[in-house]
């Protein structure tokens, strides 16, 4: 029934729903339950008693594999989508720029957990009503919206963004760069360089520079994080900055990001003085974050169905990305002679002779580097190394499945198309690792990289965050 036909209909409303079941969901669910016991994609049988329904409704929940929440109860212990107060001001600002023949560039800033991702999805979907295409610039390597962890990228969005980031990780990226670390404190100069490369790409492309631009930023609000945000705003020169504030003071930026304060600020990693760059001019919209649970006493409090810690959400994204290809064992495997490629690690200093061990069973970026960056091996059959970490567009990522040192070949599993793969001459590993659940599955299949011999020695156990010594000892 069309919308116009529906206007003339009165009476009851029938809502038709069918069960969503896709292979990628099954893969993610399986791996989440190997160790973490998370249930994000199917019906939860352990919900609080006050949220449970009657037998008849429960039967419907079982069929659809969902949970139905009563509106009278859900506000007390769940975090459901709520539109923030005055969010429409951002749309109005974008419309004003568009009506004045200025391409809207909207940058969203704020601390961790203040709702930047939720606002960005809502705002992007609203813009799509009047614009067929939108450029989404993702500058958060830890919790990216459209890319796996460790990457900065931009995409052309044509359809609404629905659900958490791992639900739409398969969307094509227009251009992406491998930062190689989720902790930008380890590579601030590299971060700024990539931001400039991405923004220059958008500015110089006549197909892209006339489309509305939405920018996602990191939630790092103090020290170096503030410096990088100031430099980012100065270089992008947005038409609107949306600054989200939390009722928890520690989440917020130390001051309002007015054009005057950003122009004159000494918080700059690049140390460019206000005299050396032009005066900024944009609209600043300061919004309060959608209130956290009224029972939350501090910013670490979590609500029912709240997101887990950032490390696990990054694993969700990686698992979902692998799932779209059917999992690690379904990826095509390519045999590459070692002398045709360069190997590198971005986030750590690794001796050249140890690179094969460092990249064994590692998640690697696949790219093409210039000859001037390559340091060739003395042995013509061995791999090459790089003089420095490359800053080049990514062709995609892969997994090093095996390195045969005798025959001097490397086996790479990847979903990157062959026509792009033949252009690659470099594999770069970063801080992003394969999820532990994937490694456990490889162990069951008899992978030669997993030690399965039981040991009572605690030093033989895999490192975990809660085992880390305290007090710096």
C-alpha positions in Angstrom: 0.0 0.0 0.0 1.4 3.4 -0.9 1.7 6.2 1.6 -1.1 8.2 -0.1 -3.4 5.2 -0.1 -2.7 4.7 3.6 -3.8 8.2 4.5 -7.4 7.3 3.7 -7.4 4.1 5.8 -8.7 4.2 9.4 -8.8 1.5 12.0 -6.2 -0.9 13.3 -2.6 -1.1 12.1 -1.1 -4.4 11.2 2.7 -4.7 11.5 4.2 -7.4 9.4 7.6 -8.7 10.5 9.8 -11.6 9.4 12.8 -13.2 11.0 16.2 -11.9 9.9 18.7 -14.6 9.4 21.9 -14.1 7.5 25.1 -16.1 7.4 27.2 -13.2 8.7 25.0 -13.0 11.8 25.5 -16.6 12.6 29.3 -16.3 12.2 29.5 -13.3 14.5 27.2 -14.9 17.1 29.2 -18.1 17.1 32.5 -16.3 17.7 31.0 -14.0 20.3 29.9 -17.0 22.3 33.2 -18.8 22.2 34.6 -16.8 25.1 32.6 -13.6 25.7 29.0 -15.0 25.8 27.5 -11.9 24.1 24.1 -12.1 22.5 23.7 -9.0 20.3 21.8 -10.4 17.3 19.3 -12.9 18.7 16.6 -13.1 21.4 17.9 -12.7 24.9 16.5 -15.2 27.4 18.1 -13.6 30.4 16.4 -10.2 30.4 15.2 -8.8 33.7 11.9 -10.1 35.1 10.2 -6.7 34.7 10.8 -6.7 31.0 9.5 -10.3 30.3 6.2 -10.6 28.5 3.2 -12.9 28.8 3.2 -16.4 27.3 1.4 -15.3 24.1 3.8 -12.5 23.4 6.8 -14.7 24.3 5.7 -17.1 21.6 6.0 -14.4 19.0 9.4 -13.4 20.4 10.6 -17.0 19.9 9.4 -17.1 16.3 11.0 -13.9 15.3 14.0 -14.4 17.6 13.6 -10.9 19.1 12.7 -9.2 22.4 9.6 -7.1 22.5 9.7 -4.3 25.1 6.7 -2.6 26.6 7.0 1.2 26.4 6.0 1.6 30.1 9.1 -0.4 31.3 11.8 0.1 28.7 12.9 3.5 29.8 13.9 2.3 33.2 16.7 -0.1 32.3 17.3 0.0 28.6 19.1 2.3 26.2 16.8 2.8 23.2 17.2 5.5 20.5 16.0 8.9 21.6 16.3 12.1 19.5 18.3 14.7 21.4 17.0 18.2 22.1 17.6 20.7 19.4 19.2 18.2 17.0 17.3 19.9 14.2 19.5 22.9 14.6 22.3 21.0 12.8 20.0 20.4 9.9 19.0 24.0 9.8 22.6 25.1 9.7 23.3 22.7 6.8 20.3 24.0 4.9 21.5 27.6 5.4 24.9 26.7 3.9 23.3 24.9 1.0 20.9 27.8 0.3 23.8 30.2 0.2 25.6 28.0 -2.4 28.1 26.8 0.1 28.8 23.0 0.3 27.9 21.9 3.9 30.7 20.5 5.9 29.5 19.3 9.3 32.1 18.2 11.9 30.8 16.4 15.1 33.0 16.5 18.2 32.7 15.3 21.8 34.0 12.9 24.4 33.6 9.2 24.5 30.1 7.9 25.0 28.3 11.2 24.5 26.4 9.9 21.5 28.4 11.0 18.5 27.8 7.8 16.5 24.1 7.9 17.2 23.9 11.6 16.2 25.9 11.0 13.1 23.7 8.2 11.9 20.5 10.2 12.5 22.0 13.3 10.9 23.3 11.4 7.9 20.0 9.8 7.3 18.2 13.1 7.6 20.5 14.7 5.0 19.8 11.8 2.6 16.2 13.0 2.4 17.2 16.0 0.3 20.6 14.8 -1.0 21.1 11.6 -2.9 24.8 11.3 -1.9 26.8 12.3 1.2 30.5 12.0 1.8 31.2 10.5 5.3 34.7 11.2 6.5 35.7 8.8 9.3 38.6 10.1 11.5 38.2 7.8 14.5 40.5 4.8 14.1 39.3 3.2 17.3 35.6 3.2 16.8 35.2 3.9 13.1 31.7 3.9 11.6 32.4 2.4 8.2 35.8 0.9 8.4 37.7 -1.7 10.5 39.8 -0.5 13.4 43.1 1.1 12.6 41.9 2.9 9.4 40.9 6.4 8.4 38.6 6.6 5.4 35.8 8.3 3.6 32.8 6.8 1.9 30.0 8.0 -0.3 26.8 7.2 1.5 23.6 6.7 -0.6 21.4 4.6 1.7 20.5 5.2 5.4 22.9 4.0 8.1 21.0 1.7 10.4 22.3 -0.2 13.4 25.7 -0.3 15.1 28.9 0.0 13.0 29.3 -3.8 12.6 25.9 -4.0 10.8 27.2 -2.0 7.8 30.9 -2.7 7.7 30.5 -4.1 4.2 29.8 -0.7 2.6 32.3 0.2 0.0 35.0 2.7 1.0 35.9 5.4 -1.5 39.4 5.8 -0.1 41.1 4.5 3.1 44.5 4.8 4.7 46.0 2.4 7.2 47.0 4.3 10.3 48.3 1.1 11.9 47.3 2.0 15.5 44.1 2.7 17.4 46.0 4.8 19.9 46.7 8.0 18.0 49.1 9.1 20.8 51.6 6.7 19.2 51.4 8.4 15.7 50.0 11.9 15.9 52.1 13.2 13.0 51.0 10.3 10.8 47.3 10.9 11.8 47.5 14.5 10.7 49.1 13.6 7.4 46.4 11.1 6.6 43.7 13.6 7.5 45.2 16.0 5.0 45.5 13.4 2.3 41.9 12.4 2.7 40.6 16.0 2.7 42.8 16.9 -0.3 41.3 14.0 -2.2 37.8 15.2 -1.5 38.6 18.8 -2.4 40.3 18.0 -5.7 37.6 15.5 -6.9 34.9 17.4 -8.8 32.5 14.5 -8.1 33.0 14.7 -4.4 33.6 18.3 -3.5 30.1 19.3 -4.3 28.5 16.7 -2.0 27.7 17.4 1.7 30.5 16.3 4.0 29.9 14.8 7.4 33.0 14.3 9.6 33.3 11.8 12.5 36.1 12.6 15.0 37.7 10.8 18.0 36.4 11.0 21.5 39.8 12.1 22.9 39.1 15.5 24.5 42.3 16.4 26.4 46.0 16.9 25.8 47.1 15.5 22.4 43.6 14.6 21.5 42.5 18.2 21.7 45.6 19.3 19.7 44.7 17.0 16.9 41.1 18.0 16.9 42.0 21.7 16.7 44.4 20.9 13.8 41.7 18.9 12.1 39.1 21.7 12.3 41.6 24.2 11.0 42.5 22.1 8.0 39.0 20.9 7.1 37.4 24.4 7.6 33.9 23.1 8.3 30.7 25.2 7.8 29.2 23.8 11.0 30.7 22.2 14.2 28.4 20.2 16.4 29.8 19.9 19.9 28.1 17.4 22.2 28.3 17.9 26.0 27.8 15.3 28.7 26.6 15.9 32.3 29.9 14.1 33.3 32.5 16.8 33.2 35.4 14.5 32.4 33.9 13.5 29.1 33.8 17.0 27.7 36.2 19.2 25.8 37.8 21.9 28.1 36.2 24.8 26.1 33.7 25.6 23.5 35.0 25.1 19.9 34.0 28.6 18.7 35.8 29.8 15.5 37.6 32.4 17.6 38.9 29.9 20.2 40.0 27.3 17.6 41.7 30.0 15.4 43.7 31.5 18.3 44.2 28.3 20.3 47.8 27.2 21.2 46.5 23.6 21.4 48.1 22.5 18.1 50.2 19.5 17.3 51.5 21.0 14.1 52.4 24.2 16.0 51.0 26.4 13.3 50.3 29.8 14.8 47.0 31.7 14.2 48.9 34.1 12.0 49.9 31.4 9.6 46.3 30.2 8.7 43.2 32.0 7.8 40.5 33.0 10.2 37.9 30.3 10.6 34.2 31.0 10.1 31.6 28.4 11.0 28.4 27.9 13.0 28.9 26.3 16.4 26.0 24.2 17.7 26.4 23.0 21.3 24.1 20.2 22.2 23.5 18.2 25.4 24.0 14.5 25.1 20.9 12.4 25.3 20.8 11.8 29.1 22.5 8.7 30.4 20.6 6.4 32.7 19.2 8.4 35.7 20.7 5.7 37.9 24.2 6.2 36.5 26.5 7.7 39.1 29.5 8.2 36.9 30.5 7.8 33.2 31.6 4.2 33.8 28.1 3.1 34.7 26.5 0.8 32.1 22.8 0.3 31.4 21.1 -2.9 30.4 22.0 -3.7 26.8 24.7 -1.0 26.9 27.7 -1.4 24.7 30.7 -3.4 26.1 34.2 -2.0 26.4 35.8 -0.6 23.2 38.1 -3.5 22.7 35.2 -5.9 22.3 33.3 -3.6 20.0 36.4 -3.5 17.7 36.3 -7.3 17.7 32.6 -7.2 16.7 33.5 -5.1 13.7 36.4 -7.4 12.6 34.2 -10.5 13.0 31.5 -8.9 11.0 33.9 -7.9 8.2 35.3 -11.5 8.1 31.8 -12.9 8.2 30.8 -11.1 5.0 33.4 -13.3 3.2 32.3 -16.4 4.9 35.0 -16.4 7.6 38.8 -16.9 7.5 38.6 -20.3 5.9 36.5 -19.1 3.0 38.9 -16.3 1.9 40.8 -17.0 -1.3 44.5 -17.7 -0.5 47.2 -16.4 -2.9 50.8 -17.6 -3.1 53.2 -14.7 -3.3 57.0 -15.0 -3.8 58.8 -13.2 -1.0 61.1 -11.2 -3.3 58.1 -9.4 -4.8 56.9 -7.8 -1.6 58.0 -5.6 1.2 57.1 -6.4 4.8 56.6 -3.7 7.5 55.2 -3.2 11.0 53.9 0.3 11.9 53.2 0.4 15.6 56.4 -1.4 16.8 60.1 -1.4 16.0 60.8 -4.8 14.5 64.2 -6.0 13.4 64.2 -6.9 9.6 65.1 -10.6 10.4 62.1 -10.9 12.7 59.4 -9.6 10.3 58.3 -13.0 9.1 57.6 -14.0 12.7 55.8 -10.7 13.4 53.6 -11.1 10.3 52.8 -14.8 10.7 49.0 -15.1 11.1 48.7 -11.3 11.3 46.1 -9.0 9.9 47.9 -6.9 7.3 47.1 -3.9 5.1 47.7 -4.5 1.4 49.2 -1.5 -0.4 51.4 -0.2 -3.2 54.5 1.8 -2.2 57.0 3.8 -4.3 60.3 2.3 -5.1 62.2 5.1 -3.2 60.7 3.7 0.1 61.9 0.2 -0.5 65.1 -1.2 0.9 65.9 -4.3 -1.1 67.3 -7.5 0.5 70.8 -8.6 -0.3 69.5 -12.1 -0.9 67.5 -11.8 -4.2 65.0 -14.4 -2.9 64.0 -12.7 0.3 61.5 -10.0 1.1 62.2 -6.3 1.1 61.8 -3.8 3.9 60.8 -0.1 4.1 62.7 2.9 5.2 59.6 4.3 7.0 56.0 3.6 7.5 54.1 4.3 4.3 51.2 6.7 4.0 49.5 5.4 0.8 45.9 4.5 0.0 44.9 1.0 1.1 43.9 -1.7 -1.3 42.2 -3.7 1.5 43.3 -6.1 4.2 44.3 -9.7 4.4 45.6 -12.4 6.7 49.0 -14.0 6.4 48.1 -17.7 6.6 51.6 -19.1 6.2 55.2 -18.2 5.3 57.3 -20.9 3.7 60.9 -19.9 4.4 62.3 -22.9 2.5 60.5 -22.1 -0.8 60.5 -18.4 0.0 56.8 -17.8 -0.6 54.0 -16.2 1.5 50.4 -17.3 1.6 47.9 -14.4 1.9 44.2 -14.9 2.5 42.2 -11.9 1.3 39.0 -10.8 -0.4 40.7 -8.1 -2.4 40.0 -8.5 -6.1 42.8 -9.9 -8.3 43.0 -6.8 -10.5 43.9 -4.8 -7.4 46.0 -7.4 -5.8 48.5 -7.6 -8.7 49.3 -3.9 -8.0 50.3 -4.6 -4.4 53.9 -4.8 -3.4 53.7 -4.3 0.4 52.1 -5.9 3.5 51.9 -3.7 6.6 50.9 -5.0 10.0 49.5 -2.7 12.8 48.1 -3.0 16.2 44.8 -4.5 15.1 44.9 -8.2 15.7 42.7 -11.1 14.7 40.0 -11.7 17.4 41.0 -14.3 19.9 37.9 -16.4 19.0 39.2 -16.8 15.5 42.5 -18.1 16.8 40.7 -20.5 19.0 38.8 -21.9 16.0 42.1 -22.2 14.1 43.4 -24.2 17.0 40.5 -26.7 16.8 41.4 -27.1 13.1 45.0 -28.0 13.9 46.7 -24.7 13.0 50.4 -24.9 13.1 50.6 -21.5 14.8 48.7 -22.4 18.0 50.4 -24.2 20.8 47.9 -26.6 22.2 50.1 -28.3 24.8 48.7 -27.7 28.3 51.0 -26.1 30.8 50.8 -25.1 34.4 53.2 -22.3 33.9 51.3 -18.9 34.0 53.8 -17.4 31.6 52.6 -19.8 29.0 49.0 -18.4 29.2 48.0 -15.7 26.6 48.3 -12.2 27.9 45.0 -10.6 29.0 44.3 -7.1 30.2 43.4 -8.1 33.7 46.7 -9.9 34.1 48.7 -6.7 33.5 50.8 -5.8 36.6 49.7 -2.7 38.5 51.9 0.1 39.8 54.4 0.0 36.9 56.2 -3.0 38.3 
